[in-house]
Amino acid sequence: MKLLCKPADERYPGAQALKVDVEACLQRWDARAGAASWDLGPLTEAQRLDDGASSTQRTLDRLSPAARRAVALGACIGHELDAATLSQIAEQPQAEVNALLREAESAGILTPQRDEGAPDPLDDDALRLRFLHDGVHQAAYAALPDAERRAVHLRLGRMAEARSQRQRSDEALFEAAQHLNLGATLIIEPRERAELAAMNLTAGRKAKERGAPPAAADFFEAGISALPEGCFKEDHDLAFSLHAEAAECAYVGGQIERAEALLEVLAAEARSDLERARAHELRIAVYTTRGQIEEALALGKTALALLGVPLPEDGAAARKAAADAELAAARTALGARRLRDLLDEPETSDARTRAALRLLMSLTLPAALVSPPLFAFIAARQVNLSLERGHGGVSAYGYMAYAWVAARAFRRYDEAYELGELALEMGERSGQHELSCRLRLLLGAHVSPFAKHLLSSLDLFKEAHEAGLRAGDLTYVAQACVHTALVRFGLGDECEAVRDEVDGSLALARGAREELAVAALTSARRALDELMDPSRGGISRAPDSRAFHDAAQEERLATPSYSAVALVHCALRQQLCFLLEDYEGALRMGSLAEAKMQGGVGDHLATEVFFYTCLTQLSPALSRGRQLSAVSLASYRDRLSAWAEQCPDNYRHKHLLVRAESARAAGEELAAMKLYDQAIEAAKVNGFVRDEALASELCAKFHLASGRERIAHVYMMDAHEGYARWGATAKVRQLSRKYPHLVARMGILGQPSRPAESIPPSVERGGALDAMAVLRASRALSGELVLERLFERLLRVLSESTGARRAVLLLARDGALTVEAERTSDPEVVRVGPSTPLDAAAGLAASVVQHVAETQQPVVLGSAATDERFAEDPYVLEAGGRSILCLAMTHQGRLAGVIYMENDATAGYFRAGQVELCGLLASHAAVAVHNALRYREAQNASSELRRANEALAAEVERLTEELRQAGDREG
């Protein structure tokens, strides 16, 4: 027969339930027929039940009453139980308990608990079992009356408490506290209730150290419940500590209302400045979560005044003056020490100093959001306080904040990164687990982008996220989520994957009630929606502000507390406006974003504002009256140049692209060509998919404007493909609609829109495919530093791209041209070296080469013998009607060499279109040859230095040996 039932999660929680139902249906076995007779009535009836609970209950009901009670008592012990403990609480001999447990095991209620290295779990002297699954455990637990359960837990708790005093282990402490909490209503004596509250305080702090905030919260709340009447009078420290710890756990768990209720109690019961400062610190965290930044700063000022660490007066001028003085003091103090020596600075035991450092830490992020001078003051004050009075637990955070200031305000990126790394090590040594998330976030967001590839920042954000979840530090976890989204957006990670991650981050931030993070992530989410919207892609259609935020949110973005969110909002809209060719919108958004920076560049997103502002200002589509002055634009380029020099992995391609656009705007076409290709290659090498596509698009527009449509086609195809890889559907559609003739071979998402075989042969031979081959080969040349291989690769590309039967490479050395390499196609032979002066070289039209070298203009001869300029050349007279193509290689305006190609099969073989393509390749080749020559010179110099060092070492060894021998003779 077939037995059909619902899936296990709907009908049967496990095999045991199925076993029970089948047993209920089996009526008898007919030996003669060799078959069973069945009554499916019980099974049909059971299908009306929900989750298998009735089957579990029927299994329990089949146990003997004694076994049922033993199982119910065992359920109070936990999911796992042992016969020895059960014997104590059941007050039965262990042999009897063993028999009852084995009955439950046979029924499928319990199963052996096997631990590696432990005795056999079925040994009668050490019988250990566990419930088959949670449903069985819960059913057995519910079988015992509530009052009796509490009594059993109380007894188990007292047994575990005695054990914890012997073992001194956290596990025994947790077990004792959990059981006693479940039996707490039976504890009447105030002294014992106070002891239970103290146990919960200790257990909660242990749980926090282990990265288990929910468990810690349960212990603290249980401790508050256990406090006897008049607790703040009888044991003020215990009561205050429990409420403070519980308030912190409620805040990190997103239970803001509970946190505020506890904070009201703390405010009313605080007796000392230290306690008031602690209560204020917690309320500052709540204010920060809610986006009430001004309130957080005002309360922090009050709290620090209680501890004798005043903040500067309100007002920009007062804060700047105070910041300048504090920063000067910090620079002096740090300058008098080696940075590594900071690890050995003494710890302070002064509670007021430690409390002040914690308050300053809690104010760092709020200050950074609204007031750079106040932020700088707070960062420097933490450093000075730590160096004046000794490190105080969270001093590592102060050094990291100062590293942020060093990068943001002083642009001392190397020093900032060194100090940041040191702060990270200091935090690890301190054992302050809450610092792990915060330090990694600050380093990854505000220091590392100026020193390391952005992938390093993503690694730090991932570590921060994991550490923050363990510590329950959801404010910084949420900020890590924001920066992760922005960095991945900047790298050009696939839009859909980034959007999925943002959705998960939004759920976390909303659950934690982190309003600033929610607003920033919402901006990122809607920017991604705009890019991925298949209905978009209209030309010059700006992103709608209403698509980003509703009216209420727009109003909030105008408040000082939301200035950092407004920066994210405006910077992302600036990028979208530029990408969708709304240059006026990009200019407006860039201006607003820059205003939100308040004079500093503190993270990667801020650098993007400078980058897109430069591109917008240089756009030929922007009206001349809207463009910046040359001086202002130069200052923007200078910032990009400094970042490119400091961290080429992240900024070199951006700087190159801005230089390319500047060269285009100045009419320097050859320079622009080189710079565009360098920008594309640099973006590609460093994994910036979006920027690679953007550089290809701008390069395509440059060539299109100059009438080089076939070259523009190649670059626009690359841009189209790059945007498709990014997942920016709106941008892909825009290119397809605006430049259908340039991206005709690509569909909306990068798929062929028509089969390759339908392309006319004439286009295939002489159009975009030749250009694509040449341009991609030119990029490959830029990475070759070995001269011989470079020569061979260059000549092969030229021959294959043009169909030349013979190609010769000449270089300009000391004012004269020399033949360096030659390639013939039939048969294929490549000869590199020795260098031969042009005058002594045979097999080429020297007069053509000289003419190209002098004029730096290309020469295309359909039949060399018919051109009067070269008719008297001996080689031309001898060879007759060969087709010749000759081009100059120039670098920085100077002749670097000449490329000479010929074909003797067909007159007029070389086409005018090939001159443009080969000229582009020649310009790349000149740069590549220059780099390879410098590389060889450096190698030769290194070899000479190595030989000189070896000779010096040999001479020293010889003299030493002579001195030793002389000493031996004198002795």
Buried (B, 14 or more C-beta within 10 A) or exposed (E): EEEEBEEEEEBBBBEBBBBBBBEBBEEEEEEEEEEEEBEEEBBEEBEEEEBBBBBBBBBBEBBEEBBBBBBBBBBBBBBBBBBBBBBBBBEBEBEBBBBBBBBBBEBBBBBEBEEEEEEEBBEEEEBBBBBBBEBBBBBBBBBBEEEEBBBBBBBBBBBBBEBBEEEEEBEBBBBBBBBBBBBBEEBEEBEBBBBBBBBBBBBBBBBBEBBBBEBBBBBBBBBBBBBBEEBBEBBBEBBBBBBBBBBBBBBBBBBBEBBBBBBBBBEEBBEEBBBBBBBBBBBBBBBBBBBBBBBBBBBBBEBBEBBEBEBBEEEEEEBBBBBBEBBEBBBEBBEEEEBEEBEEBEEBEEEBBBBBBBBBBBBBBBBBBBBBBBBBBBBBBBBBBBBEBBBBBBBBBBBBBBBBBBBBBBBBBEBBBBBBBBBBBBBBEBEBBBBBBBBBBBBBBBBBBBBBBBBBBBBBBBBBBBBBBBBBBBBBBBBBBBBBBBBBBBBBBBBEEBBEBBEEBBEBBBEBBBBBBBBBBBBBBBBBBBBBBEEBBBEBBBBEEEBBBEEEBBEBBEBEBBBBBBBBBBBBBBBBBBBBBBBBBBBBBBBBBBEBBBEBBBBBBBBBBBBBBBBBBBBEEBEEEEBBEEEEBEEBBEBBBBBBEBBBBBBBBBBBBBBBBBBBBEEBBEBBBBBBBBBBBBBBBBBBBBBBBBBBBBBBBBBBEBEBBBBBBBBBBBBBBBBBBBBBBBBBBBBBEBBEEBBBBBBBBBEEEEEEEEBEEEEEEBBBBBBBBBBEBBBEBBEBBEBBEBBBBBBBBBBBBBBBBBBBBBBBBEEEBBBBBBBBBEEEEBBBEEEBEBEEBEEBBBBBBBBBBEEBEBBBBBBBBEBEEBEEBEBBEEBEBBBBBBBBBBBEEEBBBBBBBBBBEBBEBBBEBBBBBBBBBBBBBBBBBBBBBEBEEEEEEEEEEEEEEEEEEEEEEEEEEEEEEEEEEEE
